[in-house]
Amino acid sequence: MKAGIAKAAGFGATVAVGLVLILYLVADAASGPLLVTQPGSDNIEEVALGTVVAFTVLGGVVGLGVALVVNRCNWPPWTFVAVCVAAFLLYGIVPFIAAEQISTAIWLNAMHLAAAAPIIGLLARSLADARNQPAITTTEPQRTTA
């Protein structure tokens, strides 16, 4: 059961990295470098490609951790989706605070959505599949008589 959840997280993170890379390259070509100011700093920095990939993979790891925790609940898929959607909506504010241009904030939120969709979707599905598996029982095989 937990191996299926881990596989879903790995595959979701892999798909998410691909989608985010495409969006990053389109954003860079369409509106130039994505510039942000870190909280408490006056330095303007460009969002690096490595940072985008690292945080996408980190999102998969965090998603896996949340999935393993909510797997103990009565309704794990729904609980997982509710927690993730709430966190996603709250975290969607951060790009608007840090971005130097509104286009950067929009591109960053689009990347967040592209990263979240496969990770959340695949993990929620794996939680539902894991919950619907029949319990393994050791019973005597049934005999058929003719």
C-alpha positions in Angstrom: 0.0 0.0 0.0 2.7 2.5 0.9 4.8 1.4 -2.0 2.0 2.4 -4.4 1.7 5.8 -2.8 5.5 6.3 -3.1 5.4 5.3 -6.7 2.6 7.8 -7.4 4.6 10.6 -5.7 7.7 9.8 -7.8 5.8 9.6 -11.0 3.8 12.7 -10.2 6.9 14.7 -9.3 8.5 13.5 -12.6 5.6 14.7 -14.7 5.4 17.9 -12.6 9.1 18.6 -13.3 8.5 18.2 -17.1 5.5 20.5 -17.1 7.2 23.1 -14.9 10.3 23.1 -17.2 8.2 23.8 -20.2 6.4 26.6 -18.5 9.6 28.1 -17.2 11.1 28.1 -20.7 7.9 29.6 -22.2 7.8 32.3 -19.4 11.4 33.2 -19.9 10.9 33.5 -23.7 7.6 35.4 -23.4 8.3 37.9 -20.6 12.0 37.7 -19.9 13.7 36.6 -16.7 11.5 35.9 -13.7 12.7 38.4 -11.1 11.8 38.2 -7.4 12.9 39.8 -4.1 13.4 37.5 -1.2 11.6 38.5 2.0 13.7 40.8 4.2 16.1 41.5 1.3 16.5 44.4 -1.1 18.3 42.3 -3.7 16.5 41.4 -6.9 17.2 37.9 -8.0 16.3 35.8 -11.1 14.5 32.6 -10.5 17.0 29.9 -11.6 16.0 26.8 -13.4 17.7 24.6 -10.8 15.6 26.3 -8.1 12.4 25.6 -10.0 13.3 21.9 -10.4 14.4 21.5 -6.8 11.2 23.0 -5.4 9.1 20.9 -7.7 10.8 17.8 -6.4 10.4 19.1 -2.9 6.7 19.5 -3.6 6.5 15.8 -4.5 8.3 14.9 -1.2 6.0 17.1 0.9 2.9 15.6 -1.0 4.1 12.1 -0.2 4.5 13.0 3.5 1.0 14.5 3.7 -0.4 11.5 1.9 1.2 9.1 4.3 -0.2 11.1 7.3 -3.7 11.4 5.9 -3.7 7.7 4.9 -4.7 7.0 8.5 -7.9 9.1 8.2 -11.4 7.8 7.4 -11.5 9.5 4.0 -7.8 9.8 2.9 -8.3 10.9 -0.7 -10.7 13.7 0.2 -8.7 14.8 3.2 -5.5 14.9 1.1 -7.1 16.9 -1.6 -8.7 19.4 0.9 -5.3 19.9 2.7 -3.5 20.4 -0.6 -6.0 22.7 -2.1 -6.0 24.9 1.0 -2.2 25.0 1.1 -2.1 25.7 -2.7 -4.5 28.6 -2.4 -2.6 30.1 0.6 0.7 29.7 -1.1 -0.6 31.3 -4.2 -0.3 34.7 -2.4 3.5 34.4 -2.1 4.4 35.0 -5.7 2.4 38.3 -5.7 4.4 39.4 -2.7 7.9 38.5 -4.0 7.6 39.1 -7.7 8.9 42.3 -9.2 6.4 42.3 -12.1 2.8 41.0 -12.2 3.7 38.8 -15.1 6.3 37.0 -13.0 3.7 36.4 -10.3 1.3 35.0 -12.9 4.0 32.7 -14.4 5.1 31.5 -11.0 1.5 30.6 -10.0 1.0 28.8 -13.3 4.1 26.8 -12.5 2.7 26.0 -9.0 -0.5 24.8 -10.7 1.5 22.7 -13.2 3.5 21.1 -10.4 0.5 20.6 -8.1 -1.9 19.0 -10.6 0.0 15.7 -11.3 1.3 15.3 -7.8 -2.0 15.9 -6.0 -4.0 14.0 -8.7 -1.8 10.9 -8.7 -1.4 10.8 -4.9 -5.2 11.2 -4.3 -5.9 8.4 -6.8 -3.3 6.1 -5.1 -4.9 6.8 -1.7 -8.3 5.9 -3.1 -6.9 2.7 -4.7 -5.0 1.8 -1.5 -8.2 2.3 0.6 -10.3 0.1 -1.8 -8.0 -2.9 -1.7 -9.6 -5.9 -0.1 -8.0 -7.1 3.1 -5.7 -10.0 2.9 -7.2 -12.9 4.7 -6.0 -16.4 5.2 -9.0 -18.7 4.7 -9.4 -22.1 3.4 -9.9 -22.3 -0.3 -13.4 -23.0 -1.4 -14.1 -26.3 -2.9 -16.4 -26.8 -5.8 -18.3 -30.0 -6.2 -19.9 -31.3 -9.3 
